[in-house]
């Protein structure tokens, strides 16, 4: 295979993505999106022989296609033949979310060409999206056995280890391997591993070592910038990412990371622009779509946010933060059932999550779905907010929202008590015997007072409670 064919093949590794979200804000019952937390980003621009990789934070990953209706292969793919065409077809099927078909296609390809490292990496991504972590790890390791410097495979393996609680053991493995043979790819993988463990000084040291060997290594720059951003050193992070962008202006992960840095610098318009640029380069970049959707939620453009976030969860079905934000967009549009379904999906993906209880509380506090008892709804709102507190939630608005829920409960309880008493009074009146008429009624004198005084029993109630 010539160098051009190899580049075309390895450049089609599926996209990985993720982003963190905090609890959503509420201002006078108006919904705004949660702030996007810092997210990791890995280079998407391969050198010859390297594969593209996207981005994922511990807890979220995967790939997909924001335009599933586009069933045909890309024009470049149509010009390929043999393994390259089969590989391209399998990747595009996976991006449409047809994981079983994609897995079958990749396995068939690997039976014919077992040394295609990127195919093993993509097979691992498909298996990981299906929740089959041991199978995914075996596939990633097979890709690395064929090419120990494949950036995408290391990226996937590091993130999988972090998600499954084995980051420390992989750190030890990487350190031991580096004592035997230094490698920019392995050292960058170690830097990312340390970043995901929040070992920031050690992550910076390893990223710098990688850059000493290859000063234009964009993935190492991105890890370095992310550490700076997490430490609040946004200007320094922006400088590093600017250098990375000068090396490769088409790197979607760099653009996405720059968007997060602009947010840290309170430069919202620039952040929006960067996220849109990243999406234009990679329509299946779930993290960038999630970040853009988050900002649109914040600006109360719920329809726009919904479009981005629906694409994000299509691309990454187990992306919990995107499901949370999509629920917020549906809630902003007043769609209780769909918002509830998204929040419940978050709990399926992350049973220990606490922010979702905050949003569930607001959902039941702010919306009135047809068919749900009002008192039950308000009691659920209070219960969800209490669960948020019990799980360690510290949002300072929780106390006020609990007061709002309790006021609603008290108001509804009083209303029902009034209705009960009025019902009893009416029932008692209906059960009382009718008064017998007088035998010889005396007609009222025309000059005397009327039989009843206006207003004595016919006054309109002024009670509007």
C-alpha positions in Angstrom: 0.0 0.0 0.0 1.4 3.4 -0.9 1.7 6.3 1.6 -1.4 8.0 0.2 -3.6 5.0 0.5 -2.3 4.4 4.0 -3.1 7.9 5.0 -6.6 7.6 3.6 -7.2 4.5 5.6 -5.7 5.5 9.0 -7.4 8.9 8.8 -10.8 7.4 9.3 -10.7 6.3 12.9 -14.0 6.9 14.6 -14.4 10.0 16.7 -14.3 10.0 20.4 -15.9 12.8 22.4 -17.1 13.9 25.8 -17.7 16.9 28.0 -18.7 17.6 31.6 -21.8 19.5 32.7 -22.7 21.1 36.0 -26.2 21.6 37.3 -28.4 23.9 35.3 -29.3 27.3 36.5 -32.7 28.7 37.0 -33.7 32.4 37.0 -37.3 33.1 37.7 -38.3 29.8 36.3 -36.4 30.4 33.1 -34.0 27.7 32.1 -30.4 28.1 31.1 -27.8 25.5 30.3 -25.1 24.3 32.6 -21.6 25.5 32.2 -19.4 23.2 30.2 -16.6 21.8 32.3 -13.0 21.3 31.1 -12.8 18.5 28.6 -9.9 16.6 27.1 -8.9 16.9 23.5 -6.7 14.8 21.3 -5.4 15.6 17.8 -7.5 14.7 14.8 -4.8 15.4 12.2 -2.7 12.3 11.5 0.8 12.2 10.2 1.6 9.5 7.7 1.0 6.2 9.4 -1.0 7.7 12.3 -4.7 7.6 12.9 -7.1 10.3 13.8 -8.4 10.5 17.3 -11.1 12.6 18.9 -11.8 13.5 22.4 -13.4 11.8 25.4 -13.5 12.6 29.1 -13.5 9.9 31.7 -17.1 8.7 31.8 -18.0 9.4 28.2 -16.9 8.4 24.8 -17.7 7.5 21.3 -18.5 8.2 17.7 -21.3 8.6 15.3 -22.6 10.7 12.5 -24.8 13.8 13.0 -26.4 13.2 9.5 -27.6 9.6 9.6 -29.7 10.1 6.5 -26.5 10.5 4.5 -26.2 6.8 3.6 -23.8 7.0 0.7 -20.1 6.8 1.0 -18.0 10.0 0.7 -16.7 10.7 -2.8 -13.1 9.8 -1.7 -14.3 6.5 -0.4 -16.0 5.6 -3.6 -12.7 5.9 -5.4 -11.1 3.3 -3.1 -10.9 -0.4 -3.7 -10.3 -3.6 -1.6 -9.5 -3.2 2.1 -9.6 0.6 2.0 -13.2 0.7 0.6 -14.3 -2.0 3.1 -12.8 -0.1 5.9 -14.4 3.2 4.9 -17.8 1.6 4.5 -17.5 0.0 8.0 -16.6 3.3 9.6 -19.5 5.2 7.9 -21.9 2.5 9.0 -20.7 2.9 12.6 -21.1 6.6 12.4 -24.7 6.1 11.5 -25.1 4.2 14.7 -25.5 0.8 13.1 -23.1 -0.9 15.5 -23.9 -4.5 14.9 -23.5 -4.2 11.1 -20.3 -2.2 11.6 -18.8 -4.8 13.9 -19.6 -7.6 11.4 -18.1 -5.6 8.6 -14.9 -4.8 10.5 -14.5 -8.4 11.6 -14.9 -9.6 8.0 -12.3 -7.1 6.9 -9.9 -8.2 9.6 -10.3 -11.8 8.6 -8.9 -10.9 5.2 -6.4 -8.2 6.4 -5.6 -9.0 10.1 -2.7 -6.4 10.2 -4.9 -3.3 9.6 -4.3 -1.5 12.9 -6.9 1.2 12.5 -9.5 -1.4 11.8 -8.7 -3.0 15.1 -9.0 0.4 16.8 -12.4 1.1 15.2 -13.6 -2.4 16.2 -12.7 -1.6 19.8 -14.6 1.7 19.6 -17.7 -0.1 18.3 -17.4 -2.8 21.0 -16.9 -0.1 23.7 -20.1 1.7 22.5 -21.9 -1.6 23.0 -20.6 -1.8 26.6 -18.3 -4.7 25.9 -15.2 -3.3 27.6 -13.0 -6.4 27.8 -13.5 -7.0 24.0 -12.8 -3.3 23.3 -9.6 -3.5 25.3 -8.4 -6.6 23.5 -9.0 -4.8 20.1 -7.1 -1.7 21.2 -4.2 -3.8 22.4 -4.2 -5.7 19.1 -3.9 -2.4 17.2 -1.0 -1.4 19.4 0.7 -4.8 18.9 0.7 -4.0 15.2 1.7 -0.4 15.6 3.0 0.6 19.1 2.9 4.3 18.1 -0.7 4.5 16.9 -2.0 7.6 18.7 -5.7 6.7 18.4 -5.4 3.3 19.9 -3.4 4.7 22.9 -6.0 7.4 23.3 -8.8 4.9 23.4 -7.0 2.5 25.8 -6.1 5.3 28.2 -9.7 6.6 28.4 -11.2 3.2 28.7 -8.8 2.5 31.6 -9.9 5.7 33.3 -13.6 5.0 32.8 -13.2 1.5 34.3 -11.1 2.5 37.3 -7.8 1.1 36.0 -5.9 4.2 35.2 -3.3 3.6 37.9 -2.5 0.1 36.6 -2.1 1.4 33.0 0.1 4.2 34.3 2.4 1.6 35.8 2.4 -0.3 32.5 3.2 2.8 30.5 6.1 3.8 32.8 7.6 0.3 32.6 7.3 0.3 28.8 9.0 3.7 28.6 12.0 2.4 30.6 12.5 -0.1 27.8 11.9 2.1 24.8 11.0 5.8 24.7 8.2 6.8 22.4 6.4 10.1 21.8 3.1 8.3 21.5 3.5 6.3 24.8 4.7 9.4 26.6 1.7 11.4 25.4 -0.5 8.6 26.4 1.0 8.7 29.9 0.5 12.4 30.0 -3.2 11.9 29.2 -3.5 9.2 31.7 -2.1 11.5 34.4 -4.4 14.3 33.3 -7.4 12.0 33.7 -6.2 11.1 37.2 -5.9 14.8 38.0 -2.1 14.5 38.5 -1.5 17.8 36.8 2.2 18.4 37.6 3.1 14.9 36.4 1.0 15.3 33.3 2.7 18.6 32.4 6.1 17.0 32.9 5.3 14.1 30.5 3.8 16.3 27.9 6.9 18.5 27.9 9.1 15.5 27.6 7.1 14.4 24.5 7.5 17.9 23.1 11.2 17.8 23.7 11.4 14.9 21.3 8.8 16.2 18.8 8.2 19.9 19.3 5.3 20.0 16.9 3.4 17.1 18.4 -0.1 18.5 18.6 -1.6 15.8 21.0 1.0 16.6 23.6 0.3 20.4 23.2 -3.4 19.7 23.8 -2.8 17.8 27.0 -0.5 20.6 28.2 -3.1 23.2 27.4 -5.9 21.3 29.2 -3.8 21.1 32.4 -3.4 24.9 32.2 -7.1 25.4 31.6 -8.1 23.2 34.5 -5.8 25.3 36.7 -7.3 28.5 35.5 -4.3 29.6 33.4 -6.4 30.4 30.4 -4.1 32.8 28.7 -1.3 30.2 28.8 -3.6 27.5 27.6 -4.7 29.8 24.7 -1.1 30.4 23.7 -0.3 26.7 23.6 -3.5 25.9 21.6 -2.7 28.8 19.3 0.7 27.2 18.5 -1.1 23.9 17.9 -3.6 25.6 15.5 -0.7 27.2 13.6 0.7 23.7 13.0 -2.7 22.3 11.9 -5.5 24.7 11.4 -7.9 21.8 10.5 -7.6 20.1 13.9 -11.1 20.0 15.3 -10.0 19.0 18.8 -7.8 22.0 19.1 -10.6 24.3 18.0 -13.0 22.6 20.5 -10.4 23.0 23.3 -9.9 26.7 22.3 -13.7 27.1 22.7 -13.5 26.0 26.2 -10.6 28.3 26.9 -12.6 31.2 25.5 -15.4 30.4 27.9 -12.9 30.5 30.7 -11.9 34.0 29.5 -15.6 35.1 29.3 -15.3 35.3 25.5 -18.6 33.7 24.7 -18.9 34.8 21.0 -15.4 33.4 20.3 -16.3 30.2 22.1 -19.4 29.8 19.9 -17.3 30.4 16.8 -14.7 27.8 17.8 -17.3 25.1 18.5 -19.0 25.7 15.2 -15.7 25.5 13.4 -14.9 22.2 15.0 -18.3 20.8 14.0 -17.9 22.0 10.5 -14.7 20.0 10.3 -16.1 17.0 12.1 -20.0 16.8 12.0 -19.8 13.7 14.3 -17.8 15.5 17.0 -20.1 14.9 19.9 -18.2 17.0 22.4 -18.2 20.1 20.2 -21.9 19.7 19.6 -22.6 19.3 23.3 -20.6 22.4 24.1 -22.4 24.4 21.5 -25.7 23.1 22.7 -24.8 24.0 26.2 -24.2 27.6 25.2 -27.4 27.8 23.2 -29.3 26.5 26.2 -27.7 29.2 28.2 -28.9 31.8 25.7 -32.4 30.2 25.8 -32.2 29.1 22.2 -33.7 25.8 23.1 -34.6 24.7 19.5 -31.1 25.3 18.4 -29.7 23.6 21.4 -32.0 20.6 20.8 -30.6 20.2 17.3 -27.0 20.1 18.4 -27.6 17.9 21.4 -29.7 15.4 19.5 -26.8 15.1 17.1 -24.4 14.7 20.0 -26.3 11.7 21.5 -26.7 10.2 18.1 -23.0 10.3 17.7 -22.3 9.2 21.2 -25.2 7.2 22.7 -23.6 6.8 26.1 -22.5 10.5 26.4 -24.2 11.2 29.8 -23.5 15.0 29.8 -25.1 15.4 26.4 -28.2 13.5 27.5 -28.4 15.8 30.5 -28.1 18.9 28.4 -30.6 17.6 25.9 -33.1 17.1 28.7 -32.5 20.7 29.6 -33.3 21.8 26.1 -36.5 19.8 26.1 -37.4 21.3 29.4 -36.8 24.7 28.0 -39.3 23.9 25.2 -41.8 22.7 27.8 -41.6 19.1 26.7 -41.9 17.2 30.0 -42.0 13.6 28.7 -38.9 13.9 26.5 -37.0 15.8 29.2 -37.8 13.2 31.7 -36.7 10.4 29.4 -33.3 12.1 28.9 -32.7 12.6 32.6 -33.6 8.9 33.2 -31.1 7.9 30.6 -28.4 9.8 32.5 -29.2 7.8 35.6 -28.9 4.6 33.6 -25.5 5.7 32.3 -24.3 7.1 35.6 -26.3 5.8 38.6 -24.2 7.8 41.0 -24.7 11.2 39.2 -26.0 14.0 41.4 -26.6 16.9 39.0 -29.4 15.0 37.3 -31.5 15.1 40.5 -31.1 18.9 40.5 -32.5 19.1 37.0 -35.3 16.5 37.8 -36.3 18.7 40.7 -36.6 21.8 38.4 -38.4 19.8 35.8 -41.2 18.9 38.2 -41.1 22.3 39.8 -41.5 24.3 36.6 -43.6 22.2 34.2 -47.1 20.9 34.7 -47.6 17.8 32.5 -51.1 16.7 31.6 -52.3 13.9 33.7 -50.0 14.4 36.7 -51.4 15.3 40.0 -50.2 18.7 41.1 -49.4 17.8 44.7 -47.6 14.7 43.6 -45.6 16.7 41.1 -44.5 19.2 43.7 -43.6 16.5 46.2 -41.5 14.9 43.6 -39.7 18.2 42.9 -38.9 18.5 46.6 -37.8 14.9 46.9 -35.4 15.2 43.9 -33.8 18.3 45.3 -33.3 16.6 48.6 -31.7 13.7 46.8 -29.4 16.2 45.1 -28.4 17.6 48.5 -27.9 14.1 50.1 -25.6 13.1 47.2 -23.3 16.1 48.0 -24.9 18.7 45.7 -23.8 22.2 46.8 -25.6 24.5 44.4 -26.6 27.5 46.5 -29.9 27.9 44.7 -31.2 24.5 46.0 -32.5 26.0 49.3 -34.6 28.6 47.5 -36.0 26.0 45.1 -36.9 23.7 48.0 -38.8 26.7 49.5 -40.6 27.2 46.2 -41.6 23.6 46.1 -42.8 23.7 49.7 -44.8 26.8 49.1 -46.5 25.1 46.2 -47.2 22.0 48.3 -48.7 24.2 51.1 -50.8 26.2 48.6 -52.1 23.0 46.9 -52.8 21.4 50.3 -54.8 24.5 51.5 -56.7 24.6 48.2 -57.7 20.9 48.6 -58.7 21.5 52.2 -61.0 24.3 51.2 -62.6 22.2 48.5 -63.1 19.4 51.0 -64.8 21.7 53.5 -67.0 23.2 50.8 -67.9 19.8 49.6 -68.9 18.8 53.1 -71.0 22.0 53.5 -72.8 21.4 50.2 -73.4 17.8 51.1 -74.8 18.8 54.5 -77.1 21.4 52.8 -78.4 18.8 50.4 -79.2 16.4 53.2 -81.1 18.9 55.4 -85.0 18.5 55.2 -86.9 21.3 53.4 -88.7 23.9 55.6 -92.5 23.5 55.6 -94.4 26.5 54.3 -96.5 28.6 56.8 -100.2 27.8 56.9 -101.4 31.4 56.5 -98.5 33.5 55.3 -98.9 37.2 55.9 -98.1 39.3 52.8 -95.3 41.8 53.3 -96.3 45.4 53.6 -95.4 47.4 50.5 -93.9 50.1 52.7 -91.9 47.6 54.9 -88.3 46.3 54.5 -87.5 43.8 51.7 -87.4 40.0 52.6 -83.6 39.9 52.0 -80.9 42.6 52.0 -78.7 42.8 48.9 -75.3 41.5 49.6 -76.1 39.6 52.7 -75.8 36.2 51.1 -75.1 37.1 47.4 -71.7 38.9 47.7 -69.1 37.8 45.2 -66.1 36.3 47.1 -63.0 38.4 47.0 -60.8 35.5 48.1 -58.4 34.8 45.2 -56.2 32.3 47.0 
